[in-house]
Amino acid sequence: MELRQLRYFVKVCELRSMGRAAVELGVVTSALSQQISRLESELSTRLLQRASTGVTPTDAGMAFLHQAQLTLRHAEGAVHAAQQARLSGHVSVGLAPTTASVLGVPLMQAMRERYPDVRLHMVEALSGHLSTMLQARQLDLAVLFQTPTPRRWSVAPLLDEKLFVISAPTLAQRPLGAKVRLSQLADVPLIMPSASHGLRAALTAAFARVRVAPNVVAEVDGLALLMDAVRAGQGATIQPGAATARHSAEDVVRCQITDAHVGRRNLLVSLSDDELSPAALAARVVMADTARRLVRDGHWIGARLLEN
């Protein structure tokens, strides 16, 4: 099996056409088809379903495609490392919006200092979407929240976060003081993510546990807009302290929820070690070190470190 064959196969899957793939690769269609056939013969399985409308990968082809993409990325990283004689390559990292608020820039700075030749690709998205991207191998690493994960992933506990009622100082119904219980929030107007959001689902269960129906006045699926609405006095929200990382004490105030069952666990999740490039393995260490430093220095509000 040759890297050339893997490149040919990946390109055909991307374009769903032998002819278009041949043009883009700069080879004749017959030569491309012959290389794919040799690959199928070597694997003793059919990788592509050929039809008059184009080609599509079979189930075996889809499984092989994911591994072929990883192999090509690792090969590219190995070439760059050999050329520059130091760690280089490309690493894709996923962070949820609240996590990105506190970890994003410090992680970029730490990677630049330690591994200046590693190109970092940062993705900000909801935890569920990041999990899907990891499954599709579009990410190497991500910080996810407590969720079932495939066995082939590497999962390490990172930190626990307290949740806070966050509001504008001028909101009349906001809880007073530094701490509050969920049972005291029935009359607080809340701006929350929609039901598809993992945090909303967890809070709905937590409110049900204390037999309180939350007063949700609006739903916003986007941290920036949600916090803008809170700052404008449209209502309070419930988020981890990291959500206030970009806001001053004059803009918003926090009141910690003390219920023992209310919080959020952060997990450092990656593809399995044998699937990660050297650059990605190094980035995973840098991510964990940076998160721990932020917590220990008091920059990750409401966070408590966990032991691996």
N, C-alpha and C positions, 0 to 999 in steps of 0.2 A: 504494500500500500504506500502511495506517495502523497506528499503534501499537495502536489499539483492536482491529483484526483479529488482530494478533499475540497480544494478551491473550486474546481469545476462543479462538483456536486452541490456545494452551498450556493453557488451562483445560479444554477438551474432551479433550485428550490426557491430562491428569492424571486426570480423572474417568471417562474412557472412556464418556461419555454426554452427548448433546446436552441432554436434559431436565435432568439434574442440574447441568450447567454453566450452563444458562440461569437456573436458580433461584439459584445462587450468584452469578452476575454481575448479577442483577436485570433481565434482559431476557426477552422472550418467545422461545420455542424457534424460531419461524419466522424472527424477525429474526436470531437467532444463526446458524441454518442458511444464511440468505441471505448473511451476511457471509463465512462460510466458503466458500461457493460462489463468491463474487466473488474471494476470495483465490486459489482454485484456478484460476479463469479467467484471472486476471492472470498466474499462474505457468505456465499451460498444462500443468498436471499434476495428477493426483489425489493429495491429501494424506491423506485419510481413507477407510478402508474401512468402509462402513456395513452393519450387519446387524441382525437383530431383537434380538440380545443386547447390542447397543451398537456403539460405533465404536472402531476401532484405527487407528493411523497406518500408512500404507504405508511402503515403504523411503524414498521421497522425503519423506514426512511426517516420518519420524524424523530425516533429515538436516536438514530445515527446522526441526524442533523445537529442536535444539541451538542453531542460530543465532538463532532467535526468542528463546530464553531469554536468550542473551547480549545481544541487542539491548535487551530490556526491562530487564535489569540495568544496562546502560550508560545507558539513558534515565533510569532512576531516579536513578543517580548524578549525571547532568548536572543534573537538576532540583534535587537537594539542593545541588550546588555553586553553581548560580545563585542559589538562595535565600540561602545563607550567605556567598557571595562569597569562599569559600576552599575548599581541597580537602576533599572529603568523599566519602562513599560507603561501600561494603562490600567487604571483601577476605577471601577464604577461603585459609588457609595450612595445608598439611599437613606434619607432621614425624613421623618414626619415633620410637619411645619413647626410644631412647638420645639422639637428636638433641634431642628436646624437653627432656631432662634438663638440657642445658647451654644451649640456644639459646632455649627457649620463653619464660621470664620476661624475659630481657634484650630479646628482640624486642618483647614487649608494652610494656615500658617505653620503648623507643626510639620505637615508633610513637606512643605516648601523648604523648611530648615533642614530636615533630616534626609529627604530624598528629592533633591531638586530636579532630577531627571525623570521622575515618575509623574505622568500626566493624570490628574485627578478629574474624574467626571462625577459631579454631584447632582443628585436627583432629589427634589423635594416633593413628596406625595404622601397621601394617607397610608397608614401602616398596612391595610389590606392590599392596596395597590402595590406597595413595595414587596409584599410577600409574593404576589403574582409575578412581578418582574424577576425576583430571585428564582422562582420556579422555572421561568422561561430563560434563565441564565442571561438576563439583560443587566443584572447587577452582580457584583462579587460579594458585597457586604451591605448590611443594613442594620439599623437599630429598630427593632420591632417591639411590640408590646405583647404581653402574655397571650400566647396563641398556640394551638397545635402546629407542630412543624414536622416536615418529612424527616425520616431517620437519617437520610444521607447528608442533611445539613449539620453544620457545626454550630452549636448554640451555647452561649455562655451568659450567665446572669451578670448584669452590669450594675443597675441601681434601681431603687424604689423611689417613686415620687409621691409626695403628699398632694392632695388637691385643694384648691382654694376657691372661695367665692371672690370673684374679681369684679369691681364696679368702679364707676366714676365717684369721686368724693361727694358729688352733689346729689347722688341718687338717694331719694328720701327713704326708700324701703330697704336699703342695704343693711346687712347685719353690722352691729357696732361691736367694737372690741377686736381682739386679735384672733379669737377662735370661735367656732360655731359648730353645732351639730345639724345633721340633715333634717331632723325633726323640727328645727326652728326656721326652716326655709320655705314653708308653705306659701307665704304671702310675698315672697321676693320675685319680681318679674325676671324671668330668665331668658337669655338668648343662647340657644344651644345648637350644636351640630344636629343634622338629621339622624333618623333612626339607623341609617346604614353605617354610621360612624361608630367605631368600636368603643370610644369613650362614652358616647350617648347610651349605648346598650348597657354598659356597665353601670352607669348612673341610674338608668331606669330601674334596673334590678336592685340597686342600693336604696332608692327611694321606696320601692315596693316593700323592701325588708322592714323599713321603719313605718310603713303604712301612711306615707305622705304622697299626695299627688302634686308634682311640681307645677308651678305656674309658668309654662313655657309660652312666651309672647311672640317669639320669632325663632326661625331656624336658619342658620347660616353655615354653609359648608365651605369655609375658607377662613383661615386664621386672621389675615389682615383685615378683611371686611368685618368679621365678628368683633375684633378688638376696636375697630373704628366705631362700631355701633355702641359698644360698651362705653368707650371714652366720651361719646356724645350724649350719654345718659339715657339711652333707649332701654336699658335693662342691665342686669348683672349676668355673668356667665360663670361656669365652673370649669376650671382648667388647671393643669399643673402650673407651678410657679414659673416655669420656663416661658410660658405664654406672655409674661410681662417683661421679658428680657430687653425688649426694644422700647419700653415705656417708662417714663419717670414716675416718681411718687406723686407728683402733682397731677398726672394724667389719670392714674388708676390706683386703687387701694386693694389690698389682699386681706382675706380673712380665712384662716386655715380651718378646714373641715376635720374634726377630731375623731369621727367614727372610725373604729379600728378596721372595718372592712372596706373603707373607701381609699383608693390609691391606685397607682399604676406602676407595673413592673416593666423595666426596660431590659431587653435582651440584645446582645450583640450576636447577630446571626450572619452566617456566611455559607457559601458552598463548602463541601467537604474539603479537607486539607489537600487531598490528592488532586482536586480540581482547581485549586487556587494557584495562580502564578506567584513567583517569589515577591513581586511587587505588591500583590494583594495580601499575601501573608504578612509582609512588613506593615502595610496600611492597617491591618487589623490590630496589630500591637499598638500602633500610634493612636488609633481611635480609642482603645481602652485606656491608654496612658493619659490622653487628653481629657477624657470624661472624668477620670479619677482626679486629675489635677483641678478641674473646674469645681468639682464637688468639695474637695479639701480646701480650696481657696475661697469657698463661699459664693461662687459665681453661678451655681446651679441651685436656685432657690427651691427649698423643700425636698431636696434629693438626699438619699442615704445610700452609700456604697454597699454592694453585695459581694460576698466572697464567692469565687468560682468553685 
